[in-house]
Amino acid sequence: MRKNPNRGGNNSWKTRDAPPHSSGQGQSNSYHGQNYGGLNGFRQTQPTTSGNYSRNRFQPNQPNTWRPQNPNGNQRNRVTSESSTNNQSNRQHYNNRRQHSLETRNRYNPGQSQSQVQCRSEEFSDIPGFSYDPATGKYFKILPNAPGQPYGSTRNDLAKIQKAHEIEAKLQAQPVNSHISIPPLTKMLQDLTLGVGPPGLNCAAKKMANNVAKYRVSKTSVTPSYTVEVLPNFRENIVGCEFLEVTGDGKTIVGCWAVDSQAHSATNRGTSHQASHIVCLGVETDRDLAQHESIKLDSGKNLVDSNGRYYCNTYGLKFIPKEHDFYMYDPALVDMMIAPIDTEVTCLLYASANSHFNANHQVVTTCNVYLKPIIELTKDEGLAIVDSPIYNMHWSTREAVWSCAWNESKTSIGIGLEYCGLVIDPISDSKFKVSSGNKNVLSQRFSTDGNLLYLGRRNADMSSLDLRMSHHHTIGVFEDSASTGWIHQMKHRSNYILSENMNGKIKLWDIRSFKCIEEFYGHKNSRHRLPCFVDPTERFLFAVDEDGVSRGWSLTSTELLCTIPCPRAVESRADFPRIIFSENWGGIGGNSAIILAVDNELRIHELLL
């Protein structure tokens, strides 16, 4: 070989013998878009081309390799044709497999068992006490069901994994609908409750649900749909209701009824005085009764009971007394509220007073604060520990007690005394006093986070206290709120509280600015601590005035929606009706009704559309 004088550089070479088809004049030949120079088949370093332009005008330098000459391109065309044929065959095979997979999914029945679900399970293992993972082909020892174990190593974890795989397989096997369906009203309301769906739909559904609920409350009749006796199987004279509350699911009513305790006096105190009977009522739904009453309502016939009163129970509700009831024999109930101690046990916190003559014929008053578990509101996991001392406590004092409150976040109790407030930790039994400005603490409520305490004081404005401070807890007052007898902390709007005072004013306050945001008109009060109620959704406010008239307002618009007169004259604390409201009585959504506790009866006002 010798150097080619036609090429630059020191690395260009030329062969002695050229292929027979070469021109031998050093002209470049074109082969499949590539340029070759000289008399050989070696690729040249020059990027320029002659004749037709290639697809890419610039080709990078490649190592010198020998390429077989194929001027006619028969071999290249044959290879290209074979490659195209193979691609078509592969594509057809892929389409056939895809069609077979779709047919298999369409034939799948979600009701059948998922035998093809492969996950870590004890069933696949042939070694006792071990689980087998088909994905990894390994065995894992099954550990006891105790906290701190690695995930997937206990039988509870294996059951959760199996259930998750079955749900995933069912979702994947369901055919995908190509059309968009508009859900009905009930489905949209359920999606709103669960917080699912597009934001626009949730906003529209929420507004529509509020309007429907407001319309139903505004159509409340002054005559109850029907009345039921509270304790039909108890031989005692019920004087009136002193406390009434309903759970969020609408399945349980917790109430305290004042009774004539003459039947119990011989075994307890030897005197005849008033006592209190605390009982839980289970709210159940009888569908057959509901259907029967609905047919009667549609026909408009026989809508009276045996006493000749109007009776129409279209929800089929039944109020059944539970077995775990108890009595309080102190004659005066001061305050009462439901206190969720933890996630398993719920207690009842109440304060009472009892006066008697001592040896010197002087009147001595003793006030007691009790904390007792509510069995009906306690989960099954907590039934074994309800007898623990932390759930059964009692404090006694010679000072006058005006109110009590439960701090769910900090697990503490607030007691309103004659000239100050007292905060007790039931776990450590530690306590400290907070200032009320030497005023009677008529009412109190803790904030959502438990750091603030609001005090309703006699002849003084409501005050806000920061319990995180070591002293001087008062951080502000709410003007024009003297003698507040009821305070409610909003749960969904934690920066706002509701109050009712002895001037007949119900107001919504902003705790950040201590300013009144809204006021609810139509209420009357001059000297009583009156019962008020806010529904769990915080859309409605209900209150009973000093004449026993019950009213309902919208919390969003402050509009007065309904007025229910009192069926009897009010003379004492137990004579005031107690009002509660729920939109899902018996645990069924749509069962909206207002219930008034008067004497020994529950007066149910069904809110029908």
VEXDREN-977770 format. One line per 2 residues: number of its first residue (from 0); their letters; for each residue x, y, z of C-alpha. Coordinates in nm, 3 decimals. Layout:
N
NUM) A) X Y Z ~ ...
// end
This chain:
609
0) MR) 0.000 0.000 0.000 ~ 0.106 0.359 -0.061
2) KN) -0.009 0.700 0.038 ~ -0.290 0.862 -0.154
4) PN) -0.178 1.206 -0.270 ~ -0.535 1.316 -0.324
6) RG) -0.616 1.301 0.050 ~ -0.494 1.523 0.325
8) GN) -0.343 1.410 0.647 ~ -0.107 1.130 0.730
10) NS) -0.368 0.862 0.793 ~ -0.514 0.835 0.440
12) WK) -0.415 0.521 0.250 ~ -0.488 0.369 -0.095
14) TR) -0.469 0.006 -0.209 ~ -0.264 -0.107 -0.508
16) DA) -0.553 -0.302 -0.669 ~ -0.895 -0.148 -0.702
18) PP) -1.215 -0.344 -0.730 ~ -1.309 -0.420 -1.091
20) HS) -1.616 -0.195 -1.084 ~ -1.422 0.112 -0.966
22) SG) -1.336 0.384 -1.214 ~ -0.982 0.418 -1.085
24) QG) -0.996 0.799 -1.122 ~ -1.030 0.879 -0.752
26) QS) -1.394 0.971 -0.792 ~ -1.628 0.908 -0.502
28) NS) -1.894 0.638 -0.518 ~ -2.232 0.654 -0.340
30) YH) -2.360 0.347 -0.157 ~ -2.688 0.363 0.041
32) GQ) -2.652 0.726 0.129 ~ -2.282 0.683 0.230
34) NY) -1.984 0.830 0.043 ~ -1.675 0.630 -0.042
36) GG) -1.371 0.788 -0.209 ~ -1.088 0.656 -0.426
38) LN) -1.070 0.310 -0.570 ~ -1.145 0.126 -0.252
40) GF) -1.452 0.058 -0.042 ~ -1.318 0.238 0.266
42) RQ) -1.522 0.519 0.418 ~ -1.368 0.862 0.367
44) TQ) -1.340 1.137 0.624 ~ -1.489 1.403 0.399
46) PT) -1.847 1.491 0.505 ~ -1.953 1.616 0.159
48) TS) -2.155 1.402 -0.083 ~ -2.202 1.389 -0.455
50) GN) -2.514 1.309 -0.651 ~ -2.831 1.276 -0.442
52) YS) -2.818 1.408 -0.087 ~ -2.849 1.161 0.196
54) RN) -3.107 1.185 0.477 ~ -2.851 1.339 0.713
56) RF) -2.614 1.577 0.541 ~ -2.346 1.521 0.800
58) QP) -2.234 1.174 0.900 ~ -1.991 1.134 1.193
60) NQ) -1.662 0.960 1.141 ~ -1.680 0.584 1.190
62) PN) -1.401 0.327 1.217 ~ -1.281 0.189 0.884
64) TW) -1.476 -0.127 0.813 ~ -1.521 -0.338 0.504
66) RP) -1.873 -0.330 0.360 ~ -1.979 -0.572 0.090
68) QN) -2.070 -0.402 -0.235 ~ -2.428 -0.434 -0.349
70) PN) -2.487 -0.187 -0.630 ~ -2.832 -0.315 -0.712
72) GN) -2.948 -0.321 -0.348 ~ -3.108 -0.666 -0.381
74) QR) -2.965 -0.795 -0.056 ~ -3.065 -0.480 0.131
76) NR) -3.417 -0.490 -0.007 ~ -3.451 -0.858 0.086
78) VT) -3.345 -0.789 0.445 ~ -3.580 -0.492 0.470
80) SE) -3.870 -0.699 0.337 ~ -3.801 -0.980 0.584
82) SS) -3.784 -0.728 0.872 ~ -4.116 -0.572 0.768
84) TN) -4.278 -0.916 0.751 ~ -4.153 -1.000 1.101
86) NQ) -4.283 -0.669 1.240 ~ -4.628 -0.732 1.096
88) SN) -4.630 -1.080 1.245 ~ -4.528 -0.950 1.588
90) RQ) -4.790 -0.676 1.574 ~ -5.061 -0.928 1.484
92) HY) -4.949 -1.153 1.772 ~ -4.963 -0.859 2.015
94) NN) -5.314 -0.762 1.899 ~ -5.433 -1.120 1.945
96) RR) -5.298 -1.132 2.301 ~ -5.455 -0.795 2.384
98) QH) -5.794 -0.907 2.249 ~ -5.772 -1.228 2.452
100) SL) -5.690 -1.030 2.768 ~ -5.987 -0.798 2.718
102) ET) -6.223 -1.091 2.661 ~ -6.097 -1.256 2.978
104) RN) -6.156 -0.938 3.180 ~ -6.508 -0.897 3.042
106) RY) -6.594 -1.256 3.133 ~ -6.473 -1.206 3.488
108) NP) -6.740 -1.219 3.758 ~ -6.660 -0.995 4.061
110) GQ) -6.875 -1.216 4.287 ~ -6.644 -1.515 4.251
112) SQ) -6.341 -1.580 4.468 ~ -6.002 -1.448 4.366
114) SQ) -5.794 -1.762 4.341 ~ -5.545 -1.591 4.111
116) VQ) -5.450 -1.330 4.370 ~ -5.092 -1.408 4.466
118) CR) -4.956 -1.237 4.776 ~ -4.781 -1.335 5.095
120) SE) -5.009 -1.577 5.274 ~ -5.003 -1.862 5.521
122) EF) -5.217 -2.073 5.288 ~ -4.937 -2.105 5.031
124) SD) -4.686 -2.222 5.290 ~ -4.615 -2.589 5.349
126) IP) -4.424 -2.512 5.670 ~ -4.637 -2.461 5.984
128) GF) -4.589 -2.121 6.146 ~ -4.448 -1.963 5.829
130) SY) -4.595 -1.760 5.545 ~ -4.488 -1.792 5.182
132) DP) -4.438 -1.505 4.937 ~ -4.488 -1.623 4.575
134) AT) -4.323 -1.306 4.441 ~ -3.989 -1.371 4.612
136) GK) -4.019 -1.745 4.675 ~ -3.922 -1.702 5.040
138) YF) -4.068 -1.815 5.371 ~ -4.129 -1.575 5.661
140) KI) -4.193 -1.665 6.022 ~ -4.531 -1.557 6.158
142) LP) -4.484 -1.345 6.471 ~ -4.737 -1.279 6.750
144) NA) -4.989 -0.997 6.707 ~ -4.811 -0.740 6.919
146) PG) -4.715 -0.376 6.863 ~ -4.376 -0.309 6.707
148) QP) -4.363 -0.615 6.481 ~ -4.246 -0.568 6.119
150) YG) -4.528 -0.515 5.875 ~ -4.641 -0.838 5.712
152) ST) -4.506 -1.064 5.985 ~ -4.825 -1.114 6.189
154) RN) -5.153 -1.282 6.103 ~ -5.336 -0.949 6.125
156) DL) -5.098 -0.801 5.868 ~ -5.139 -1.102 5.640
158) AK) -5.516 -1.064 5.653 ~ -5.486 -0.695 5.564
160) IQ) -5.253 -0.772 5.273 ~ -5.487 -1.042 5.142
162) KA) -5.786 -0.810 5.162 ~ -5.599 -0.528 4.987
164) HE) -5.499 -0.758 4.701 ~ -5.854 -0.883 4.660
166) IE) -5.989 -0.528 4.644 ~ -5.723 -0.430 4.391
168) AK) -5.801 -0.733 4.175 ~ -6.172 -0.656 4.180
170) LQ) -6.108 -0.295 4.078 ~ -5.884 -0.402 3.792
172) AQ) -6.136 -0.660 3.674 ~ -6.423 -0.414 3.656
174) PV) -6.493 -0.291 3.301 ~ -6.434 0.078 3.241
176) NS) -6.749 0.270 3.146 ~ -6.705 0.493 2.846
178) HI) -7.001 0.717 2.930 ~ -7.034 0.974 3.208
180) SI) -7.335 0.932 3.435 ~ -7.479 1.206 3.653
182) PP) -7.523 1.076 4.010 ~ -7.860 1.124 4.179
184) LT) -7.914 1.360 4.466 ~ -7.854 1.098 4.734
186) KM) -7.525 0.992 4.572 ~ -7.408 1.353 4.551
188) LQ) -7.492 1.407 4.916 ~ -7.301 1.093 5.011
190) DL) -7.000 1.212 4.810 ~ -7.023 1.545 4.987
192) TL) -7.026 1.373 5.327 ~ -6.725 1.159 5.236
194) GV) -6.540 1.456 5.083 ~ -6.501 1.298 4.738
196) GP) -6.582 1.423 4.392 ~ -6.473 1.735 4.202
198) PG) -6.449 2.061 4.400 ~ -6.718 2.227 4.191
200) LN) -6.960 1.942 4.252 ~ -6.883 1.940 4.625
202) CA) -6.944 2.314 4.649 ~ -7.273 2.292 4.459
204) AK) -7.385 1.984 4.651 ~ -7.298 2.145 4.984
206) KM) -7.497 2.455 4.898 ~ -7.790 2.246 4.782
208) AN) -7.777 2.031 5.098 ~ -7.780 2.342 5.317
210) NV) -8.078 2.483 5.129 ~ -8.270 2.156 5.157
212) AK) -8.197 2.128 5.530 ~ -8.300 2.491 5.588
214) YR) -8.623 2.434 5.400 ~ -8.708 2.130 5.609
216) VS) -8.644 2.312 5.939 ~ -8.844 2.613 5.823
218) KT) -9.147 2.385 5.767 ~ -9.150 2.258 6.127
220) SV) -9.504 2.215 6.253 ~ -9.608 2.341 6.594
222) TP) -9.785 2.008 6.648 ~ -9.557 1.707 6.694
224) SY) -9.580 1.418 6.451 ~ -9.618 1.184 6.750
226) TV) -9.519 1.151 7.115 ~ -9.364 0.862 7.304
228) EV) -9.328 0.795 7.676 ~ -8.969 0.807 7.797
230) LP) -8.967 0.533 8.061 ~ -9.289 0.335 8.026
232) NF) -9.169 0.038 8.233 ~ -9.037 0.236 8.533
234) RE) -9.259 0.296 8.834 ~ -9.156 0.650 8.912
236) NI) -9.298 0.995 8.869 ~ -9.095 1.190 8.614
238) VG) -9.098 1.561 8.693 ~ -8.913 1.684 8.384
240) CE) -8.598 1.663 8.176 ~ -8.278 1.829 8.301
242) FL) -8.032 1.724 8.031 ~ -8.063 1.586 7.678
244) EV) -7.795 1.509 7.418 ~ -7.775 1.297 7.102
246) TG) -7.472 1.128 6.949 ~ -7.348 1.223 6.605
248) DG) -7.474 0.903 6.443 ~ -7.828 0.960 6.573
250) KT) -7.844 0.617 6.739 ~ -7.824 0.708 7.110
252) IV) -7.987 0.971 7.330 ~ -7.833 1.050 7.669
254) GC) -8.077 1.213 7.909 ~ -8.126 1.303 8.272
256) WA) -8.481 1.316 8.406 ~ -8.582 1.458 8.744
258) VD) -8.793 1.205 8.932 ~ -8.980 1.185 9.259
260) SQ) -8.742 0.971 9.464 ~ -8.991 0.874 9.735
262) AH) -8.968 0.514 9.616 ~ -8.591 0.521 9.669
264) SA) -8.575 0.724 9.988 ~ -8.618 0.429 10.225
266) TN) -8.304 0.261 10.101 ~ -8.088 0.566 10.045
268) RG) -8.137 0.877 10.252 ~ -8.455 0.834 10.452
270) TS) -8.612 1.154 10.319 ~ -8.842 1.229 10.030
272) HQ) -8.673 1.462 9.785 ~ -8.613 1.493 9.417
274) AS) -8.353 1.275 9.246 ~ -8.226 1.238 8.891
276) HI) -8.241 0.933 8.667 ~ -7.968 0.913 8.402
278) VC) -8.060 0.678 8.119 ~ -7.959 0.615 7.758
280) LG) -8.219 0.558 7.488 ~ -8.131 0.353 7.184
282) VE) -8.287 0.489 6.865 ~ -8.381 0.212 6.624
284) TD) -8.568 0.206 6.293 ~ -8.852 -0.033 6.212
286) RD) -8.882 -0.040 5.833 ~ -9.214 -0.224 5.837
288) LA) -9.360 0.037 6.071 ~ -9.219 0.317 5.855
290) QH) -9.378 0.169 5.543 ~ -9.711 0.121 5.719
292) ES) -9.714 0.477 5.854 ~ -9.612 0.619 5.515
294) IK) -9.906 0.445 5.349 ~ -10.138 0.590 5.615
296) LD) -9.995 0.937 5.555 ~ -10.048 0.908 5.179
298) SG) -10.407 0.795 5.228 ~ -10.473 1.051 5.503
300) KN) -10.662 0.805 5.720 ~ -10.633 0.693 6.084
302) LV) -10.360 0.942 6.175 ~ -10.442 0.933 6.549
304) DS) -10.326 0.720 6.841 ~ -10.528 0.554 7.117
306) NG) -10.549 0.885 7.305 ~ -10.690 1.069 7.006
308) RY) -10.369 1.262 6.937 ~ -10.212 1.303 6.596
310) YC) -9.971 1.018 6.526 ~ -9.761 0.968 6.213
312) NT) -9.426 0.791 6.256 ~ -9.306 0.778 5.894
314) YG) -8.944 0.711 5.999 ~ -9.045 0.409 6.208
316) LK) -8.836 0.526 6.505 ~ -8.835 0.339 6.835
318) FI) -8.678 0.469 7.156 ~ -8.563 0.180 7.373
320) PK) -8.418 0.239 7.726 ~ -8.081 0.072 7.778
322) EH) -8.001 -0.139 8.081 ~ -7.701 0.056 8.216
324) DF) -7.882 0.342 8.391 ~ -7.810 0.497 8.730
326) YM) -7.951 0.751 8.976 ~ -7.816 1.070 9.127
328) YD) -7.975 1.141 9.465 ~ -7.856 1.496 9.515
330) PA) -8.165 1.717 9.481 ~ -8.007 1.984 9.259
332) LV) -7.832 1.918 8.929 ~ -7.597 2.208 8.860
334) DM) -7.441 2.119 8.525 ~ -7.392 1.814 8.304
336) MI) -7.205 1.730 7.984 ~ -7.063 1.435 7.789
338) AP) -6.686 1.392 7.836 ~ -6.495 1.172 7.586
340) ID) -6.200 1.059 7.798 ~ -6.023 0.873 7.517
342) TE) -6.103 0.686 7.198 ~ -6.246 0.388 7.390
344) VT) -6.432 0.525 7.693 ~ -6.682 0.812 7.711
346) CL) -6.793 0.946 8.048 ~ -7.058 1.174 8.190
348) LY) -6.933 1.478 8.383 ~ -7.183 1.647 8.611
350) AS) -7.200 1.867 8.920 ~ -7.469 1.857 9.189
352) AN) -7.550 2.026 9.518 ~ -7.706 1.903 9.840
354) SH) -7.805 2.104 10.146 ~ -7.879 1.972 10.495
356) FN) -7.885 2.085 10.858 ~ -7.588 2.015 11.078
358) AN) -7.588 1.952 11.454 ~ -7.617 2.325 11.522
360) HQ) -7.925 2.349 11.300 ~ -7.732 2.541 11.038
362) VV) -7.774 2.487 10.665 ~ -7.467 2.325 10.515
364) TT) -7.435 2.291 10.137 ~ -7.205 2.035 9.982
366) CN) -7.129 2.038 9.610 ~ -7.011 1.728 9.429
368) VY) -6.848 1.672 9.091 ~ -6.876 1.325 8.939
370) LK) -6.712 1.152 8.646 ~ -6.881 0.824 8.549
372) PI) -6.853 0.607 8.235 ~ -7.138 0.573 7.987
374) IE) -7.146 0.206 7.892 ~ -7.360 0.264 7.581
376) LT) -7.104 0.510 7.440 ~ -6.801 0.296 7.527
378) KD) -6.641 0.074 7.264 ~ -6.600 -0.298 7.316
380) EG) -6.227 -0.255 7.375 ~ -6.297 -0.026 7.671
382) LA) -6.553 -0.239 7.854 ~ -6.279 -0.422 8.043
384) IV) -6.135 -0.099 8.185 ~ -6.445 0.109 8.263
386) DS) -6.406 0.027 8.632 ~ -6.067 0.196 8.641
388) PI) -6.039 0.485 8.890 ~ -5.959 0.731 8.612
390) YN) -6.312 0.684 8.473 ~ -6.485 0.689 8.814
392) MH) -6.397 1.003 9.009 ~ -6.563 1.218 9.271
394) WS) -6.472 1.558 9.414 ~ -6.653 1.724 9.701
396) TR) -6.629 2.083 9.826 ~ -6.809 2.322 10.058
398) EA) -6.771 2.602 9.803 ~ -7.057 2.673 9.568
400) VW) -7.015 2.511 9.226 ~ -7.187 2.685 8.934
402) SC) -7.061 2.501 8.627 ~ -6.825 2.238 8.491
404) AW) -6.647 2.173 8.160 ~ -6.435 1.902 8.001
406) NE) -6.106 1.965 7.817 ~ -6.086 1.684 7.562
408) SK) -5.746 1.787 7.422 ~ -5.565 1.820 7.755
410) TS) -5.772 1.569 7.958 ~ -5.864 1.810 8.234
412) IG) -6.176 1.934 8.411 ~ -6.285 2.292 8.466
414) IG) -6.501 2.375 8.768 ~ -6.670 2.712 8.807
416) LE) -6.667 2.824 9.171 ~ -6.807 3.121 9.359
418) YC) -6.515 3.359 9.305 ~ -6.277 3.180 9.067
420) GL) -6.230 2.888 8.834 ~ -6.056 2.560 8.915
422) VI) -5.875 2.335 8.665 ~ -5.816 1.973 8.773
424) DP) -5.602 1.708 8.606 ~ -5.781 1.377 8.680
426) IS) -5.472 1.170 8.598 ~ -5.224 1.339 8.833
428) DS) -5.489 1.496 9.061 ~ -5.306 1.829 9.032
430) KF) -5.511 2.147 9.030 ~ -5.473 2.523 8.998
432) KV) -5.707 2.822 9.017 ~ -5.775 3.085 8.752
434) SS) -5.914 3.431 8.812 ~ -6.273 3.523 8.735
436) GN) -6.253 3.873 8.879 ~ -6.428 3.757 9.198
438) KN) -6.739 3.673 8.995 ~ -6.954 3.360 8.985
440) VL) -6.849 3.137 8.696 ~ -7.192 3.063 8.548
442) SQ) -7.058 2.881 8.242 ~ -6.728 2.780 8.086
444) RF) -6.586 2.609 7.780 ~ -6.242 2.503 7.662
446) ST) -6.108 2.580 7.316 ~ -6.053 2.310 7.057
448) DG) -5.680 2.283 7.130 ~ -5.738 2.305 7.507
450) NL) -5.512 2.607 7.558 ~ -5.788 2.863 7.613
452) LY) -6.072 2.873 7.865 ~ -6.378 3.096 7.827
454) LG) -6.563 3.198 8.143 ~ -6.917 3.331 8.159
456) RR) -6.933 3.550 8.470 ~ -7.228 3.687 8.662
458) NA) -7.269 4.064 8.610 ~ -6.946 4.073 8.408
460) DM) -6.846 4.020 8.048 ~ -6.725 3.685 7.926
462) SS) -6.346 3.650 7.957 ~ -6.080 3.450 7.771
464) LD) -5.795 3.286 7.963 ~ -5.470 3.140 7.829
466) LR) -5.384 2.836 8.042 ~ -5.028 2.822 7.909
468) MS) -4.932 3.122 8.121 ~ -4.803 3.067 8.472
470) HH) -5.012 3.354 8.611 ~ -5.238 3.638 8.491
472) HT) -5.423 3.405 8.257 ~ -5.682 3.659 8.136
474) IG) -5.599 3.783 7.785 ~ -5.922 3.962 7.690
476) VF) -6.296 4.010 7.742 ~ -6.595 4.004 7.510
478) ED) -6.786 4.328 7.551 ~ -7.164 4.326 7.594
480) SA) -7.176 3.963 7.709 ~ -7.259 4.002 8.078
482) ST) -7.396 3.701 8.270 ~ -7.332 3.447 7.997
484) GW) -7.500 3.118 8.089 ~ -7.411 2.907 7.782
486) IH) -7.094 2.887 7.569 ~ -7.032 2.664 7.269
488) QM) -6.696 2.615 7.094 ~ -6.743 2.571 6.719
490) KH) -6.568 2.253 6.603 ~ -6.557 2.316 6.229
492) RS) -6.471 2.683 6.277 ~ -6.237 2.680 6.575
494) NY) -6.189 3.059 6.578 ~ -6.554 3.122 6.671
496) IL) -6.768 3.062 6.979 ~ -7.139 3.102 7.052
498) SE) -7.281 3.249 7.370 ~ -7.622 3.310 7.530
500) NM) -7.659 3.545 7.824 ~ -7.926 3.665 8.065
502) NG) -7.998 3.970 7.852 ~ -8.158 3.750 7.588
504) KI) -7.871 3.786 7.338 ~ -7.724 3.502 7.136
506) KL) -7.404 3.602 6.959 ~ -7.127 3.455 6.746
508) WD) -6.781 3.578 6.851 ~ -6.439 3.586 6.689
510) IR) -6.191 3.479 6.958 ~ -5.902 3.653 6.778
512) SF) -6.050 4.002 6.785 ~ -6.301 3.955 7.072
514) KC) -6.566 4.105 6.843 ~ -6.924 4.000 6.777
516) IE) -6.964 3.867 6.422 ~ -7.334 3.775 6.416
518) EF) -7.634 3.809 6.645 ~ -7.945 3.590 6.650
520) YG) -8.268 3.778 6.722 ~ -8.597 3.661 6.872
522) HK) -8.462 3.502 7.191 ~ -8.589 3.603 7.538
524) NS) -8.410 3.562 7.871 ~ -8.375 3.770 8.184
526) RH) -8.251 3.548 8.468 ~ -8.219 3.178 8.368
528) RL) -7.952 2.946 8.238 ~ -8.145 2.813 7.942
530) PC) -8.087 2.502 7.730 ~ -7.933 2.557 7.386
532) FV) -7.826 2.309 7.120 ~ -7.605 2.312 6.808
534) DP) -7.641 2.021 6.566 ~ -7.329 1.812 6.484
536) TE) -7.298 1.967 6.136 ~ -7.310 2.316 6.294
538) RF) -7.570 2.440 6.049 ~ -7.848 2.512 6.299
540) LF) -7.883 2.663 6.644 ~ -8.176 2.585 6.874
542) AV) -8.260 2.759 7.201 ~ -8.543 2.763 7.457
544) DE) -8.638 3.102 7.600 ~ -8.770 3.187 7.946
546) DG) -9.130 3.127 7.833 ~ -9.047 2.774 7.719
548) VS) -9.072 2.862 7.349 ~ -8.821 2.678 7.130
550) RG) -8.666 2.849 6.829 ~ -8.427 2.746 6.554
552) WS) -8.187 2.963 6.355 ~ -7.955 2.908 6.062
554) LT) -7.593 2.946 6.169 ~ -7.491 3.053 5.818
556) ST) -7.749 3.327 5.764 ~ -7.873 3.392 6.125
558) EL) -8.227 3.357 5.986 ~ -8.501 3.252 6.229
560) LC) -8.641 2.933 6.078 ~ -8.892 2.786 6.323
562) TI) -9.080 2.854 6.647 ~ -9.236 2.581 6.862
564) PC) -9.453 2.690 7.158 ~ -9.424 2.522 7.497
566) PR) -9.712 2.282 7.576 ~ -9.710 2.369 7.948
568) AV) -9.626 2.650 8.188 ~ -9.266 2.683 8.304
570) ES) -9.212 2.705 8.680 ~ -8.878 2.535 8.755
572) RA) -8.557 2.425 8.584 ~ -8.701 2.084 8.499
574) DF) -9.003 2.247 8.331 ~ -8.800 2.391 8.045
576) PR) -8.818 2.175 7.732 ~ -8.494 2.019 7.615
578) II) -8.442 2.031 7.241 ~ -8.219 1.819 7.017
580) FS) -8.193 1.780 6.640 ~ -8.042 1.527 6.400
582) EN) -8.055 1.458 6.028 ~ -7.987 1.085 6.060
584) WG) -8.206 0.946 6.336 ~ -8.157 0.575 6.378
586) GI) -7.836 0.595 6.176 ~ -8.022 0.654 5.847
588) GG) -7.946 0.965 5.649 ~ -8.249 1.180 5.569
590) NS) -8.434 1.102 5.894 ~ -8.441 1.468 5.995
592) AI) -8.643 1.555 6.303 ~ -8.657 1.786 6.605
594) IL) -8.721 1.621 6.943 ~ -8.846 1.804 7.251
596) AV) -8.834 1.643 7.595 ~ -9.132 1.767 7.798
598) DN) -9.239 1.601 8.125 ~ -9.214 1.227 8.069
600) EL) -9.259 1.245 7.692 ~ -9.054 1.290 7.380
602) RI) -9.232 1.506 7.124 ~ -9.100 1.422 6.777
604) HE) -9.138 1.677 6.497 ~ -9.056 1.500 6.171
606) LL) -8.917 1.729 5.900 ~ -9.058 1.590 5.577
608) L) -8.993 1.725 5.229
// end
